Amino acid sequence: MSQRIQIQIESRSRYHIMWLAGVRHVALDQHCLRSFGQPDRPRVDVRRRHQTLELPQDNPPLAWYLCALPNPWNWSQNAHLAFEGAAGEQWEGLALVPGLYVHLDNARPIEGWGEHSIPASEPRRNSYRFRTCRNYQFAWWLRMERNAPDAPPEYVPPRRPGEGEQMSLL
């Protein structure tokens, strides 16, 4: 019997963006997806109503994080589910909101994180964008509860035109 994590996703609402991240480290100076630094990114198709993914068994991340943003966008309807590998366990339920239903095999949700996970001494806690970002809240939970390391530095584009790489629109 395979111990590979399988996630089945049923979109009961329309989503504009959907992604799954295997979180290995955190970038606590960022919010949204960037708060997970450079995560593993299995392909998720936002257009499909039903999809099943088998996640890599070798070199597992600290946690997995599923996020979906509705169309039209409404912050209160954003779907979020943090989960981790757990051989032989199954779980099914909502990803925080009624619009996204998930079934996990060989995994379980991670609960107990939220705005309270951000330390009171963290200056970004005073910023609405950071404080209300569920990805950022979970990144802090990973730091405090799983000792998640800092993400490697990311490329920072030049601030003056004409320096560095050229940007183009496709």
BALOBA-1460 file (C-alpha; in Angstrom, 3 decimals):
// residues 170
<rec num="1" residu="m" x="0.000" y="0.000" z="0.000"/>
<rec num="2" residu="s" x="1.374" y="3.398" z="-1.008"/>
<rec num="3" residu="q" x="2.106" y="5.961" z="1.688"/>
<rec num="4" residu="r" x="2.051" y="8.705" z="-0.909"/>
<rec num="5" residu="i" x="-0.141" y="11.713" z="-0.106"/>
<rec num="6" residu="q" x="-3.123" y="12.031" z="-2.393"/>
<rec num="7" residu="i" x="-5.313" y="15.136" z="-2.473"/>
<rec num="8" residu="q" x="-8.670" y="15.254" z="-4.226"/>
<rec num="9" residu="i" x="-10.028" y="18.752" z="-4.794"/>
<rec num="10" residu="e" x="-13.634" y="19.559" z="-5.665"/>
<rec num="11" residu="s" x="-14.323" y="23.170" z="-6.598"/>
<rec num="12" residu="r" x="-17.923" y="23.926" z="-5.680"/>
<rec num="13" residu="s" x="-17.416" y="27.621" z="-6.495"/>
<rec num="14" residu="r" x="-15.531" y="29.411" z="-9.272"/>
<rec num="15" residu="y" x="-11.936" y="30.295" z="-8.462"/>
<rec num="16" residu="h" x="-9.669" y="32.730" z="-10.260"/>
<rec num="17" residu="i" x="-6.423" y="31.473" z="-8.699"/>
<rec num="18" residu="m" x="-5.592" y="28.149" z="-7.078"/>
<rec num="19" residu="w" x="-2.216" y="26.842" z="-5.983"/>
<rec num="20" residu="l" x="-0.630" y="24.190" z="-3.815"/>
<rec num="21" residu="a" x="2.708" y="24.793" z="-2.102"/>
<rec num="22" residu="g" x="5.074" y="22.373" z="-0.412"/>
<rec num="23" residu="v" x="6.527" y="24.645" z="2.261"/>
<rec num="24" residu="r" x="10.181" y="24.074" z="3.191"/>
<rec num="25" residu="h" x="11.069" y="27.491" z="4.623"/>
<rec num="26" residu="v" x="9.490" y="30.878" z="5.296"/>
<rec num="27" residu="a" x="10.068" y="34.502" z="4.282"/>
<rec num="28" residu="l" x="8.555" y="36.481" z="7.136"/>
<rec num="29" residu="d" x="9.161" y="39.813" z="5.419"/>
<rec num="30" residu="q" x="6.623" y="38.815" z="2.709"/>
<rec num="31" residu="h" x="2.918" y="37.966" z="2.657"/>
<rec num="32" residu="c" x="0.711" y="35.795" z="0.445"/>
<rec num="33" residu="l" x="2.458" y="32.987" z="-1.473"/>
<rec num="34" residu="r" x="5.816" y="34.755" z="-1.112"/>
<rec num="35" residu="s" x="5.736" y="34.166" z="2.660"/>
<rec num="36" residu="f" x="6.640" y="30.558" z="1.776"/>
<rec num="37" residu="g" x="9.852" y="31.588" z="0.009"/>
<rec num="38" residu="q" x="10.511" y="29.174" z="-2.840"/>
<rec num="39" residu="p" x="8.064" y="26.305" z="-2.230"/>
<rec num="40" residu="d" x="7.498" y="23.123" z="-4.214"/>
<rec num="41" residu="r" x="4.650" y="23.861" z="-6.643"/>
<rec num="42" residu="p" x="2.739" y="20.846" z="-7.988"/>
<rec num="43" residu="r" x="0.511" y="21.791" z="-10.910"/>
<rec num="44" residu="v" x="-3.099" y="22.548" z="-9.974"/>
<rec num="45" residu="d" x="-5.619" y="23.426" z="-12.698"/>
<rec num="46" residu="v" x="-7.994" y="26.153" z="-11.487"/>
<rec num="47" residu="r" x="-10.383" y="25.417" z="-14.409"/>
<rec num="48" residu="r" x="-11.093" y="21.824" z="-13.352"/>
<rec num="49" residu="r" x="-14.005" y="21.156" z="-11.028"/>
<rec num="50" residu="h" x="-12.527" y="17.824" z="-9.833"/>
<rec num="51" residu="q" x="-8.841" y="16.960" z="-9.696"/>
<rec num="52" residu="t" x="-6.622" y="14.458" z="-7.928"/>
<rec num="53" residu="l" x="-2.922" y="14.927" z="-7.253"/>
<rec num="54" residu="e" x="-0.376" y="12.501" z="-5.873"/>
<rec num="55" residu="l" x="2.350" y="14.370" z="-4.054"/>
<rec num="56" residu="p" x="6.021" y="13.328" z="-4.108"/>
<rec num="57" residu="q" x="6.939" y="10.848" z="-1.392"/>
<rec num="58" residu="d" x="10.677" y="11.551" z="-1.294"/>
<rec num="59" residu="n" x="12.050" y="14.558" z="0.596"/>
<rec num="60" residu="p" x="8.700" y="15.802" z="1.954"/>
<rec num="61" residu="p" x="8.285" y="19.499" z="2.835"/>
<rec num="62" residu="l" x="7.450" y="20.724" z="6.357"/>
<rec num="63" residu="a" x="3.813" y="21.112" z="5.267"/>
<rec num="64" residu="w" x="1.543" y="21.543" z="2.265"/>
<rec num="65" residu="y" x="-0.690" y="24.574" z="1.756"/>
<rec num="66" residu="l" x="-3.656" y="24.836" z="-0.609"/>
<rec num="67" residu="c" x="-5.007" y="28.301" z="-1.460"/>
<rec num="68" residu="a" x="-7.808" y="29.370" z="-3.812"/>
<rec num="69" residu="l" x="-9.117" y="32.879" z="-4.527"/>
<rec num="70" residu="p" x="-12.692" y="33.190" z="-5.823"/>
<rec num="71" residu="n" x="-13.926" y="34.903" z="-8.944"/>
<rec num="72" residu="p" x="-15.173" y="37.540" z="-8.335"/>
<rec num="73" residu="w" x="-12.645" y="38.121" z="-5.576"/>
<rec num="74" residu="n" x="-13.988" y="38.234" z="-2.011"/>
<rec num="75" residu="w" x="-11.462" y="37.918" z="0.841"/>
<rec num="76" residu="s" x="-13.962" y="36.161" z="3.112"/>
<rec num="77" residu="q" x="-14.397" y="33.417" z="0.495"/>
<rec num="78" residu="n" x="-10.674" y="32.642" z="0.061"/>
<rec num="79" residu="a" x="-10.051" y="28.932" z="0.596"/>
<rec num="80" residu="h" x="-7.085" y="27.757" z="2.681"/>
<rec num="81" residu="l" x="-5.960" y="24.346" z="3.900"/>
<rec num="82" residu="a" x="-2.645" y="23.525" z="5.558"/>
<rec num="83" residu="f" x="-1.852" y="19.822" z="5.838"/>
<rec num="84" residu="e" x="0.948" y="17.355" z="6.497"/>
<rec num="85" residu="g" x="1.757" y="13.764" z="5.686"/>
<rec num="86" residu="a" x="0.326" y="11.162" z="8.070"/>
<rec num="87" residu="a" x="0.616" y="7.563" z="6.841"/>
<rec num="88" residu="g" x="-2.692" y="5.695" z="6.892"/>
<rec num="89" residu="e" x="-4.811" y="8.706" z="7.871"/>
<rec num="90" residu="q" x="-7.665" y="10.136" z="5.825"/>
<rec num="91" residu="w" x="-9.537" y="13.407" z="6.104"/>
<rec num="92" residu="e" x="-12.246" y="15.146" z="4.151"/>
<rec num="93" residu="g" x="-13.914" y="18.483" z="4.557"/>
<rec num="94" residu="l" x="-13.981" y="22.120" z="3.580"/>
<rec num="95" residu="a" x="-10.884" y="24.231" z="2.958"/>
<rec num="96" residu="l" x="-12.137" y="26.918" z="5.368"/>
<rec num="97" residu="v" x="-15.044" y="27.917" z="3.099"/>
<rec num="98" residu="p" x="-17.945" y="25.971" z="1.517"/>
<rec num="99" residu="g" x="-16.635" y="26.510" z="-2.027"/>
<rec num="100" residu="l" x="-13.681" y="24.112" z="-1.879"/>
<rec num="101" residu="y" x="-14.050" y="20.512" z="-0.694"/>
<rec num="102" residu="v" x="-10.941" y="18.366" z="-0.144"/>
<rec num="103" residu="h" x="-10.252" y="14.688" z="0.526"/>
<rec num="104" residu="l" x="-6.796" y="13.731" z="1.846"/>
<rec num="105" residu="d" x="-5.224" y="10.257" z="1.902"/>
<rec num="106" residu="n" x="-2.091" y="9.692" z="4.008"/>
<rec num="107" residu="a" x="-2.371" y="13.237" z="5.327"/>
<rec num="108" residu="r" x="-4.155" y="15.337" z="7.945"/>
<rec num="109" residu="p" x="-4.966" y="19.033" z="8.268"/>
<rec num="110" residu="i" x="-2.840" y="21.271" z="10.468"/>
<rec num="111" residu="e" x="-5.072" y="23.264" z="12.785"/>
<rec num="112" residu="g" x="-4.626" y="25.803" z="15.535"/>
<rec num="113" residu="w" x="-2.896" y="28.551" z="13.554"/>
<rec num="114" residu="g" x="-4.269" y="31.996" z="12.814"/>
<rec num="115" residu="e" x="-3.693" y="35.662" z="13.512"/>
<rec num="116" residu="h" x="-2.613" y="34.699" z="17.047"/>
<rec num="117" residu="s" x="0.361" y="32.832" z="15.504"/>
<rec num="118" residu="i" x="2.048" y="36.152" z="14.661"/>
<rec num="119" residu="p" x="4.050" y="37.294" z="17.714"/>
<rec num="120" residu="a" x="2.819" y="40.507" z="19.343"/>
<rec num="121" residu="s" x="6.370" y="41.860" z="19.021"/>
<rec num="122" residu="e" x="6.420" y="41.413" z="15.221"/>
<rec num="123" residu="p" x="6.112" y="44.935" z="13.672"/>
<rec num="124" residu="r" x="4.342" y="43.605" z="10.531"/>
<rec num="125" residu="r" x="1.495" y="42.454" z="12.767"/>
<rec num="126" residu="n" x="0.368" y="46.106" z="12.720"/>
<rec num="127" residu="s" x="-0.021" y="45.997" z="8.934"/>
<rec num="128" residu="y" x="-3.500" y="44.921" z="7.811"/>
<rec num="129" residu="r" x="-2.039" y="43.167" z="4.738"/>
<rec num="130" residu="f" x="0.259" y="41.001" z="6.827"/>
<rec num="131" residu="r" x="-1.960" y="40.454" z="9.876"/>
<rec num="132" residu="t" x="-4.950" y="39.245" z="7.843"/>
<rec num="133" residu="c" x="-2.948" y="37.137" z="5.367"/>
<rec num="134" residu="r" x="-3.600" y="33.501" z="6.213"/>
<rec num="135" residu="n" x="-0.445" y="32.399" z="4.385"/>
<rec num="136" residu="y" x="1.605" y="34.749" z="6.577"/>
<rec num="137" residu="q" x="-0.194" y="33.497" z="9.702"/>
<rec num="138" residu="f" x="0.665" y="29.910" z="8.766"/>
<rec num="139" residu="a" x="4.255" y="30.853" z="7.937"/>
<rec num="140" residu="w" x="4.610" y="32.194" z="11.487"/>
<rec num="141" residu="w" x="3.025" y="29.020" z="12.880"/>
<rec num="142" residu="l" x="5.604" y="26.976" z="10.962"/>
<rec num="143" residu="r" x="8.420" y="29.130" z="12.360"/>
<rec num="144" residu="m" x="7.187" y="28.858" z="15.955"/>
<rec num="145" residu="e" x="5.947" y="25.245" z="15.968"/>
<rec num="146" residu="r" x="8.203" y="23.513" z="13.406"/>
<rec num="147" residu="n" x="11.256" y="25.774" z="13.511"/>
<rec num="148" residu="a" x="10.917" y="26.528" z="9.781"/>
<rec num="149" residu="p" x="14.169" y="28.028" z="8.466"/>
<rec num="150" residu="d" x="14.450" y="31.324" z="6.597"/>
<rec num="151" residu="a" x="13.961" y="31.122" z="2.845"/>
<rec num="152" residu="p" x="17.017" y="31.653" z="0.651"/>
<rec num="153" residu="p" x="17.324" y="35.214" z="-0.689"/>
<rec num="154" residu="e" x="15.229" y="35.934" z="-3.751"/>
<rec num="155" residu="y" x="16.198" y="37.915" z="-6.812"/>
<rec num="156" residu="v" x="15.387" y="41.602" z="-6.285"/>
<rec num="157" residu="p" x="14.844" y="43.502" z="-9.550"/>
<rec num="158" residu="p" x="16.781" y="46.743" z="-10.058"/>
<rec num="159" residu="r" x="15.063" y="49.956" z="-8.978"/>
<rec num="160" residu="r" x="16.298" y="52.126" z="-11.873"/>
<rec num="161" residu="p" x="15.325" y="51.553" z="-15.518"/>
<rec num="162" residu="g" x="18.102" y="50.263" z="-17.714"/>
<rec num="163" residu="e" x="19.791" y="48.154" z="-15.014"/>
<rec num="164" residu="g" x="19.620" y="44.370" z="-14.938"/>
<rec num="165" residu="e" x="17.183" y="42.193" z="-16.832"/>
<rec num="166" residu="q" x="14.685" y="43.453" z="-19.363"/>
<rec num="167" residu="m" x="11.018" y="42.913" z="-18.581"/>
<rec num="168" residu="s" x="8.544" y="42.199" z="-21.349"/>
<rec num="169" residu="l" x="4.832" y="41.524" z="-21.610"/>
<rec num="170" residu="l" x="3.725" y="38.413" z="-23.433"/>
